[in-house]
Amino acid sequence: MNPFRTFGCRVYQNILFVASSFLDFSEPELFEGVGSVKEVASLLGKKNKIKPMVVTDPGIVSLGLEKGLIAALEEAKIPYTMFDKVCPNPTFDVVEEAVAAYKKENCDCLISLGGGSSIDTAKSVGARISNPRKSLSELKGVLKVSKRPPYSIAIPTTAGTGSETTVAAVVVNPKTKDKFSISDPKLIPDAAILDNSLLSGLPQKIISSTGMDALTHAVESYIGRSSTKKTKKYALESIALIKDNLYEFYLDKNNEKAREAMQKASYLAGVSFTRAYVGYVHALAHALGGYYNTPHGLANAVILPHCLKAYGSKAYKRLAEISDYIGLTKTDVGEKEKSEAFIAWIEEMNKKMDIPVSFDHLIKEEDLEGLAKHADKEANPLYPVPKEFDANELKQILLEVSPL
């Protein structure tokens, strides 16, 4: 990127960093442990909420993961509306259908049950309900949610997105292939329930991709230039939990200790990146998701080592600190070697969990320019990355991720 544009990006990021210190990034009220989903009824009672809409996806229902939640609501005699049409990479149409259902059934709060797609859909619904004069496109970007959404409870059924504690909701405009974030602290759910028993039925490919998604959140927030003492602490704790538990969870989904640890790792990474932001890995992954419906966690996992290598010496210091924290190398080794050891560890984790080094024939040559511009537009000037890239430089990373 040329120095003048780089300067402009850094000025924007510095202003936003200062302004962010005046915003409310309060964490959701947190409930943890097997059976904690039963807390939903008492939470609604305390807030005088009488008609929640449960936002989930068909896969959750087919696995019966909603039964504990529904039983808790029915036992407390709380009527509810079930919206179970969420799709991966949720689209405008799905969000608007859920908004219509919320209004028709006179709901007064939201409960999201599922992975990032379900939680993001509920956030988007909340934003539209409280800001009815704004379309999803008009809510795109930072601090566009004028009025606070309805009370919401997030119940993740994967360990990776961290959406139960973030400011962002990611949606797709299928007409333009634009996958973008609505980002505002008002979107942070009011309560989060980490019931690790809901993760016991996850297939290996979901465990691996969502786990590497959490790792990407933690790494990008830690190496970015807007990290704080708290975000760095949470990011390091998250990375350490992932190192010690992700592969164990991958090998045995019934390992309760590993499930619980990965849920906490995802949560900590979410808290970290919601204040410190992410980087080009996410921008590129969103582009692939918008064009090809590539699963977000998988895209992050594949792109992460490529992007960290592209940062080069600009990321050595922070990556070396991560390497030291999780004990990958001896302390007398240089920053470059420590950084390379950390990237090699990521690549080894991907390999052990059958995540490819690159995507075979995913990117079409005629889409390359549009993909790079999409990522450039999302990331610049917003993301406080270690090194600024323009569309041409992002195109080179895309060619490594998916050779033509």
Disulfide bonds with the S-S distance in Angstrom:
none
